[in-house]
Amino acid sequence: MQHSFSYNKKKVIQALRYHFVQRNEIRILIVLVNVFAIVSAILFYAKKIRPEPFLLGSFIWLMLMATFWYFLPNSIYKKAATFQDSFIIDFMEDEIRLENERGYMNWPWKTFTRFFESPHFFHVYFDSKSFFLVPKDGMSDEFTHELRGVLNSRIGK
């Protein structure tokens, strides 16, 4: 199975957001900040606390959302030259081969730890922080279904 692709900036940034939200530590942090903000709002409304903790919780929540929704995805996109290239990816029996005009790289299937699917990409992980994105743009529904099956059988979830 072969697929050629290049990246769309808006879709990549959205995929990076999905990556961050999938991380357990970020999920826990978001839940804790939301609980703090809700509890402080309730206590402020009940006149049990001054407005500072409520404002602090709101500020932390806004900064957290801005960081994971805007700053981190955009900074990663700007730093990674990978998103400017065009690629051809081959899903072979024993390995995945990714190539562009500068060269190629082969990875055996056992190199990958997991994958997940977002609306526009397959996120294929080497470890918890290293991954690459395979865009669904240009894939037929049949190819997408077949690739999903290959990834499930070779990598699992």
C-alpha positions in Angstrom: 0.0 0.0 0.0 1.4 3.3 -1.0 0.3 6.9 -0.3 1.8 10.2 -1.3 1.1 13.3 0.6 2.0 16.7 1.8 0.8 18.5 4.9 -1.9 21.2 5.3 -1.0 23.7 8.1 -4.4 24.0 9.6 -5.0 20.3 9.7 -1.5 19.6 11.2 -2.1 22.1 13.9 -5.5 20.4 14.7 -3.7 17.0 14.7 -1.1 18.4 17.2 -3.9 19.5 19.4 -5.3 15.9 19.3 -1.8 14.7 20.2 -1.7 16.9 23.3 -5.2 16.1 24.5 -4.5 12.3 24.2 -1.6 12.6 26.7 -2.7 11.4 30.2 -0.8 14.0 32.1 -2.4 16.8 30.1 -5.9 15.2 30.6 -5.2 15.1 34.4 -4.0 18.6 34.4 -7.0 19.9 32.6 -9.4 18.0 34.9 -7.6 19.4 38.0 -7.6 23.0 36.7 -11.3 22.7 35.8 -12.2 21.3 39.2 -10.2 24.1 40.9 -12.0 26.7 38.8 -15.4 25.2 39.5 -14.9 24.8 43.2 -13.5 28.3 43.5 -16.5 29.7 41.5 -18.9 27.9 43.8 -17.1 29.1 46.9 -16.9 32.7 45.6 -20.6 32.7 44.8 -21.4 31.4 48.3 -19.2 34.2 49.6 -16.8 31.7 51.4 -13.7 33.0 49.6 -12.5 36.3 48.2 -12.4 36.8 44.4 -8.7 36.2 44.0 -8.8 32.3 44.0 -11.7 32.4 41.5 -9.8 34.8 39.3 -6.6 32.8 39.6 -8.4 29.6 38.6 -9.9 31.3 35.6 -6.6 32.8 34.6 -4.8 29.4 34.9 -7.6 27.7 32.9 -7.3 30.3 30.1 -3.5 30.1 30.0 -3.7 26.3 30.0 -6.1 26.3 27.1 -4.2 28.9 25.1 -1.0 26.9 25.6 -2.3 23.5 24.5 -4.7 24.9 21.9 -2.5 27.6 20.3 1.1 28.1 21.5 2.4 24.5 21.5 0.9 23.3 18.2 2.0 26.5 16.4 5.5 26.4 17.8 6.0 22.7 16.9 4.7 23.4 13.4 7.1 26.2 12.9 10.1 24.3 14.3 9.5 21.1 12.3 10.7 21.3 8.7 9.0 18.0 8.1 5.7 19.6 7.6 7.0 21.5 4.5 8.0 18.4 2.6 6.1 16.0 0.3 6.3 12.3 1.1 5.6 8.9 -0.2 4.8 6.3 2.4 4.8 2.5 1.7 3.1 0.2 4.1 4.8 -3.1 3.4 4.6 -6.6 4.9 7.6 -6.2 7.2 8.1 -2.4 7.5 7.0 1.1 6.7 9.1 3.1 4.3 8.8 6.9 4.2 10.6 8.8 1.5 11.0 12.3 0.1 13.3 13.9 -2.4 16.2 13.9 0.1 16.1 10.2 0.9 14.1 7.5 2.7 13.7 5.8 6.0 12.5 2.2 6.8 11.0 1.2 10.1 10.1 -2.3 11.0 6.5 -2.7 12.4 7.8 -3.6 15.9 9.3 -0.1 16.1 5.8 1.4 16.6 4.1 1.3 20.0 0.6 2.5 19.1 -1.5 4.6 16.7 -4.8 6.4 16.9 -7.0 8.1 14.3 -8.1 11.7 14.3 -10.5 13.2 11.7 -7.7 14.1 9.2 -4.7 11.9 10.2 -3.4 8.6 11.4 -1.0 9.3 14.3 1.6 6.6 14.4 3.8 6.5 17.5 7.3 5.3 18.1 7.0 6.1 21.8 4.8 8.4 23.9 6.3 11.6 22.4 7.7 10.6 19.0 5.3 10.1 16.2 4.5 10.9 12.6 1.3 11.9 11.0 -0.2 10.2 7.9 -2.8 12.5 6.3 -6.0 11.0 5.1 -6.2 13.6 2.3 -6.1 11.9 -1.0 -7.0 8.5 0.5 -10.1 6.8 -0.8 -12.5 5.3 1.7 -11.4 1.9 0.7 -7.7 2.7 1.2 -8.5 4.3 4.6 -10.4 1.2 5.7 -7.6 -1.1 4.5 -4.9 1.0 6.2 -6.9 1.1 9.5 -7.0 -2.7 9.3 -3.2 -3.0 8.6 -2.4 -0.7 11.5 -4.7 -2.6 13.8 -3.1 -5.9 12.9 0.5 -4.7 12.9 0.5 -2.2 15.8 -2.7 -2.6 17.7 -4.0 0.1 20.0 
